[in-house]
Amino acid sequence: MKKAFTPLRHGLFRAMWIASVVSNVGTWMHTVAASWLMTLLAASPLMVALVQTATTLPVFLITLPAGAIADLIDRRRWLIFTQSVMLAVAAVIGVLTLMGRMGPWMLLLLTFALGIGSSLNQPAWSATIPELVPREELPAAVALNSVGFNIARAIGPALGGMVMAASNAGVVFILNAMSFLAVIIVLCLWNGSARRNASARMREAIREGLSYVRSTRVYHAVLVRAGLFAFAASALWALLPVVASTQLGTTETGYGILLGCLGAGSVVGAAMLGALRARYSPDRLIAAGAIAFALATVALAAIHSFLLVAAAMVIGGVAWMTVMTTFNVSAQTAPPAELRARALAVYILVFQGALAIGSAIWGAVAGRWHVNNALLIAAVAIAAGLITGAKLPLENAAVEDTEYVA
């Protein structure tokens, strides 16, 4: 257990970790506020689900170029730029909401703009983690990064719900804008990452990254299995606000608590993961986590007690943490350093793209055949996705492929 926290001994990693937790708290406050605001602006399962789609859809447009940029230029300056973009967009959303000038399509448009900032930021952020700790501590650093994200997920939604109940969604959006300052300050104090080959052409850089992904067998397993899981699992995330408001009859605070339960479960899962990784293979961990998440999805469809659904969300959080950290460790440890951001950009593209497409599809299914039926079908899809594990094992996916030649 102690070994899991060793990366925090490094001052820069510790500062970045704390700043990212603060920023992610703001992001989760924003998420609960945007989803709940949409239920008030347009009470349609499809429109509510499209909030998540608008957040993740930009990966189709810019994640691959963003990964190439992160491998070519100073990542510190790039991260400062992307964080500043997200700060500005979040501030605009907050101001328009406070002025009472926010409509459903404007909310989707600005959420899409915020997603663009996130898509520009993600490959560089993920590729920066290996620069902050020794390679032997990278799995623990990746897990800690997930822990921080899920601590924020546990705190942010409940806090966002309470702030929104006491004031309105606009205040939550402004607080999210302010949270980006924590990361920007730490980045400004960092001496900077290594200089990249900025003279390389973007098209060549993207082609080189794609060539690595195509020729690396261990990466295929990560991409296919993570994409299938994200597509099916997106139903729970996309339809949770609809279930909370229409079937559980709760308020924005209750919805925030349910999201917080998912986050709390993720923190519990992170605490358990080190011991579990020592005893079980990645494939067994993913299988167990996927089955548990499918059961949590079924519970959301079949149970109408707020307390029982909250308990199921805790289990779902443990499962989500187990599955996603296993995929993330494999994705971040496999590529060589000079190609890491581009390889991670493909991973993010597949994962976030699957979330975006899945959210829209499950929202449409819910609108046509009822929310509960959509969730039950998604649970079956999660379980069916485990079949790919037999043909695409992750046993060696966390080992760097030394045979690749550019």
C-alpha positions in Angstrom: 0.0 0.0 0.0 2.9 2.4 0.9 4.5 1.8 -2.5 1.3 3.1 -4.2 2.1 6.6 -2.9 5.8 6.8 -3.6 5.4 9.1 -6.7 4.1 11.8 -4.3 7.7 12.1 -2.9 8.6 14.0 -6.1 7.8 17.7 -5.6 6.7 18.5 -9.1 4.5 15.4 -9.4 2.9 16.2 -6.0 2.2 19.8 -7.0 0.7 18.8 -10.3 -1.4 16.1 -8.6 -2.8 18.5 -6.1 -3.5 21.1 -8.8 -5.2 18.6 -11.0 -7.4 17.5 -8.1 -8.6 21.1 -7.6 -9.2 21.5 -11.3 -11.0 18.2 -11.6 -13.3 19.1 -8.6 -14.3 22.2 -10.6 -14.8 20.1 -13.7 -17.1 17.6 -11.9 -19.0 20.5 -10.4 -19.5 21.9 -13.9 -20.5 18.4 -15.2 -23.4 18.0 -12.7 -24.5 21.6 -13.2 -24.5 21.3 -17.0 -26.4 18.0 -17.1 -28.9 19.2 -14.5 -29.4 22.6 -16.3 -30.2 20.7 -19.5 -32.9 18.8 -17.7 -34.5 22.2 -16.9 -33.9 23.7 -20.4 -35.0 20.7 -22.4 -36.5 17.7 -20.6 -35.5 15.2 -23.3 -33.3 12.1 -22.7 -31.6 12.7 -26.0 -30.8 16.4 -25.2 -29.5 15.4 -21.7 -27.3 12.6 -23.2 -26.0 15.1 -25.9 -24.3 17.1 -23.1 -21.8 14.2 -22.7 -21.6 13.8 -26.4 -20.7 17.5 -26.8 -18.0 17.1 -24.2 -16.4 14.1 -25.9 -17.1 14.6 -29.6 -14.2 17.0 -30.2 -11.8 14.1 -29.9 -12.8 13.1 -33.5 -11.6 16.5 -34.8 -8.4 17.4 -32.9 -7.0 14.7 -30.6 -4.6 13.3 -33.2 -3.2 16.7 -34.1 -3.1 17.6 -30.4 -1.0 14.4 -29.7 1.4 15.3 -32.5 1.7 18.9 -31.2 2.5 17.6 -27.7 5.3 15.4 -29.1 6.7 18.3 -31.2 6.7 21.4 -28.9 7.3 22.4 -25.2 4.5 20.6 -23.4 4.5 23.1 -20.5 3.6 26.0 -22.8 1.0 24.0 -24.6 -0.6 22.9 -21.4 -0.7 26.6 -20.2 -2.4 27.5 -23.4 -5.0 24.7 -23.3 -5.8 25.3 -19.6 -6.3 29.0 -20.4 -8.7 28.2 -23.2 -10.8 26.1 -20.9 -10.8 28.8 -18.2 -12.1 31.3 -20.8 -14.9 29.1 -22.1 -16.0 28.1 -18.6 -16.2 31.7 -17.6 -18.3 32.6 -20.7 -20.7 29.7 -19.8 -21.0 31.1 -16.3 -21.6 34.7 -17.3 -24.3 33.8 -19.8 -26.1 31.5 -17.3 -26.0 34.2 -14.6 -27.5 36.7 -17.1 -30.3 34.2 -18.0 -29.3 34.0 -21.6 -28.4 30.3 -21.7 -30.5 28.1 -24.0 -30.2 24.3 -24.6 -28.3 24.7 -28.0 -26.1 27.4 -26.6 -25.2 25.1 -23.7 -24.3 22.3 -26.1 -22.3 24.6 -28.3 -20.2 26.0 -25.4 -19.9 22.5 -23.9 -18.5 21.4 -27.2 -16.0 24.3 -27.1 -15.0 23.3 -23.6 -14.5 19.7 -25.0 -12.2 21.2 -27.7 -10.0 22.6 -24.9 -10.0 19.3 -23.1 -9.1 17.4 -26.3 -6.2 19.7 -26.9 -5.0 19.2 -23.4 -5.4 15.5 -22.8 -2.6 14.0 -24.9 0.0 16.4 -23.5 -1.2 15.9 -19.9 -1.1 12.2 -20.1 2.3 12.2 -21.8 3.7 14.5 -19.1 3.2 12.1 -16.3 6.1 9.8 -17.3 8.4 12.9 -17.3 7.7 13.5 -13.6 8.5 10.1 -12.1 11.0 7.3 -12.7 9.7 4.6 -15.1 9.5 2.0 -12.4 7.1 4.3 -10.5 4.9 5.0 -13.6 2.2 2.4 -12.9 1.8 3.9 -9.3 1.8 7.4 -10.8 -0.9 6.5 -13.3 -3.0 4.9 -10.6 -2.5 8.0 -8.3 -3.6 10.2 -11.2 -6.8 8.2 -11.4 -7.1 8.4 -7.6 -7.0 12.1 -7.8 -9.5 12.2 -10.6 -11.9 10.0 -8.6 -11.4 12.0 -5.3 -12.6 14.9 -7.4 -15.4 12.8 -8.7 -16.5 12.0 -5.2 -16.3 15.6 -4.0 -17.2 17.6 -7.1 -20.7 16.4 -8.0 -22.0 16.7 -4.4 -20.4 20.1 -4.0 -21.7 21.2 -7.3 -25.2 20.1 -6.4 -25.1 21.9 -3.1 -23.8 25.1 -4.7 -26.4 25.0 -7.4 -29.2 24.4 -4.9 -28.0 27.4 -2.8 -27.5 29.7 -5.8 -27.6 28.6 -9.5 -25.7 26.8 -12.2 -23.9 30.0 -13.3 -22.0 30.2 -10.0 -20.9 26.6 -10.4 -19.5 27.4 -13.9 -17.6 30.4 -12.6 -16.1 28.3 -9.8 -15.0 25.8 -12.4 -13.3 28.6 -14.4 -11.4 29.6 -11.3 -10.3 26.0 -10.7 -8.1 26.0 -13.8 -5.9 28.6 -12.2 -4.5 26.0 -9.9 -3.0 24.0 -12.8 -1.8 27.1 -14.7 0.1 28.4 -11.6 1.9 25.1 -11.2 2.8 24.9 -14.9 4.1 28.5 -14.8 6.4 27.5 -11.9 7.7 24.4 -13.7 11.0 24.9 -15.5 9.6 23.2 -18.5 9.6 19.8 -20.2 12.2 18.8 -22.8 12.2 20.6 -26.1 10.6 18.7 -29.0 11.5 18.6 -32.6 9.3 21.5 -33.6 10.7 21.5 -37.2 9.0 18.2 -38.0 5.9 18.5 -40.1 2.5 17.8 -38.5 1.4 15.4 -41.1 4.6 13.3 -40.8 4.3 13.3 -37.0 0.7 12.1 -37.1 1.6 9.4 -39.7 4.5 8.2 -37.6 2.2 7.9 -34.5 -0.4 6.0 -36.5 2.2 3.7 -37.9 3.4 2.8 -34.4 -0.2 2.0 -33.3 -0.9 -0.1 -36.4 2.3 -2.1 -36.0 2.1 -2.7 -32.2 0.0 -5.7 -31.4 -0.2 -5.0 -27.6 -1.8 -1.7 -28.4 -4.5 -3.2 -30.5 -5.9 -5.1 -27.4 -6.0 -1.9 -25.4 -7.8 0.1 -28.1 -10.4 -2.5 -29.0 -11.3 -3.5 -25.5 -11.3 0.0 -24.0 -13.5 1.2 -26.9 -16.0 -1.5 -26.6 -16.3 -1.1 -22.8 -16.6 2.7 -23.1 -19.3 2.5 -25.7 -21.5 0.2 -23.6 -20.6 1.8 -20.2 -21.5 5.3 -21.5 -25.2 4.5 -21.0 -24.9 4.8 -17.2 -23.1 8.1 -17.3 -25.4 9.6 -20.0 -28.7 8.5 -18.5 -28.0 8.9 -14.8 -29.4 12.5 -14.6 -32.6 11.3 -16.4 -33.1 8.4 -13.9 -32.3 10.7 -11.0 -34.9 13.4 -12.0 -37.7 11.3 -13.5 -37.6 7.9 -11.7 -35.9 8.7 -8.3 -37.6 12.1 -8.1 -34.5 13.7 -6.6 -33.1 17.2 -6.9 -29.8 18.4 -8.3 -28.2 17.7 -4.9 -29.4 14.1 -5.1 -28.0 13.7 -8.6 -24.7 15.2 -7.3 -24.7 12.6 -4.5 -25.2 9.8 -6.9 -22.2 11.0 -9.0 -20.3 11.4 -5.7 -21.0 7.8 -4.9 -19.5 6.7 -8.2 -16.5 8.8 -7.3 -16.3 7.4 -3.7 -16.4 3.9 -5.1 -13.5 4.8 -7.5 -11.4 6.0 -4.5 -12.1 2.7 -2.7 -11.2 0.8 -5.9 -7.9 2.7 -6.2 -7.0 1.8 -2.6 -7.6 -1.9 -3.4 -6.0 -1.9 -6.8 -2.4 -2.2 -5.8 -3.0 -5.4 -3.9 -5.3 -6.7 -6.7 -2.8 -6.0 -9.4 -0.2 -8.1 -7.4 -2.5 -11.1 -7.3 -4.5 -11.0 -10.5 -3.8 -10.5 -14.2 -5.0 -7.5 -16.0 -7.5 -9.6 -17.9 -9.1 -11.0 -14.7 -9.3 -7.5 -13.2 -11.1 -6.1 -16.3 -13.5 -9.1 -16.5 -14.4 -8.7 -12.8 -14.7 -4.9 -13.1 -16.8 -5.1 -16.3 -19.3 -7.6 -14.7 -19.6 -5.4 -11.6 -20.3 -2.3 -13.8 -22.9 -4.2 -15.8 -24.6 -5.1 -12.5 -24.6 -1.5 -11.4 -26.1 -0.5 -14.7 -28.9 -3.1 -14.2 -29.5 -1.7 -10.7 -29.9 1.8 -12.1 -32.6 0.5 -14.4 -34.4 -1.9 -12.0 -34.2 -0.2 -8.6 -36.3 2.8 -7.6 -34.9 3.4 -4.1 -32.4 6.3 -3.9 -30.4 4.6 -1.1 -30.1 1.3 -3.0 -29.2 3.0 -6.2 -26.5 5.1 -4.3 -25.0 1.8 -3.0 -25.0 0.4 -6.5 -23.2 3.5 -7.8 -20.5 2.9 -5.2 -20.0 -0.6 -6.6 -20.0 0.9 -10.1 -17.3 3.3 -9.1 -15.1 0.5 -7.8 -15.6 -1.3 -11.1 -15.0 1.7 -13.3 -11.7 2.5 -11.4 -10.5 -1.1 -11.8 -11.2 -1.3 -15.5 -10.1 2.1 -16.5 -6.8 2.2 -14.5 -5.9 -1.2 -16.0 -6.4 0.1 -19.5 -4.7 3.4 -18.7 -1.5 1.8 -17.3 -1.3 -0.4 -20.4 -1.8 2.6 -22.7 0.8 4.8 -21.0 3.6 2.2 -20.4 3.6 0.5 -23.8 4.7 3.4 -26.2 8.3 4.7 -26.4 8.8 8.2 -24.9 9.2 10.0 -28.3 5.8 8.6 -29.5 3.9 8.5 -26.3 1.7 11.5 -26.8 0.7 10.4 -30.3 -0.1 6.9 -29.2 -2.1 8.2 -26.2 -3.9 10.5 -28.6 -5.2 7.5 -30.5 -6.2 5.8 -27.2 -8.0 8.9 -26.1 -9.7 9.2 -29.5 -11.0 5.7 -29.3 -12.1 5.9 -25.7 -13.7 9.3 -25.7 -15.1 8.7 -29.2 -16.8 5.6 -27.9 -18.2 7.6 -25.0 -19.5 10.3 -27.3 -21.1 7.9 -29.8 -22.4 5.7 -27.1 -24.0 8.6 -25.2 -25.9 9.7 -28.3 -27.0 6.2 -29.2 -28.2 5.3 -25.7 -30.0 8.6 -25.4 -31.8 7.9 -28.6 -32.6 4.4 -27.5 -33.9 5.7 -24.2 -36.1 8.2 -26.0 -37.6 5.6 -28.2 -37.8 2.5 -25.9 -37.6 4.0 -22.4 -34.6 4.7 -20.2 -34.7 1.4 -18.3 -34.6 -0.7 -21.5 -31.6 1.3 -22.8 -29.8 0.6 -19.6 -30.6 -3.1 -19.6 -29.4 -3.4 -23.2 -26.2 -1.6 -22.3 -25.5 -4.0 -19.4 -25.8 -6.9 -21.8 -23.4 -5.1 -24.2 -20.8 -4.7 -21.4 -21.0 -8.4 -20.6 -20.8 -9.3 -24.3 -17.7 -7.2 -24.7 -15.8 -9.6 -22.4 -15.7 -12.1 -25.3 -12.9 -10.0 -26.9 -10.7 -10.7 -23.9 -10.1 -14.3 -25.0 -8.7 -13.1 -28.4 -7.1 -9.9 -27.3 -5.4 -10.5 -23.9 -3.7 -7.6 -22.0 -1.1 -9.9 -20.3 1.7 -8.2 -22.2 0.1 -4.9 -23.1 2.0 -3.0 -20.3 5.4 -4.0 -21.7 7.0 -1.6 -24.1 7.3 -2.9 -27.7 11.0 -2.8 -28.4 10.6 -4.2 -32.0 9.0 -1.1 -33.4 11.0 0.8 -36.0 9.8 4.1 -37.3 
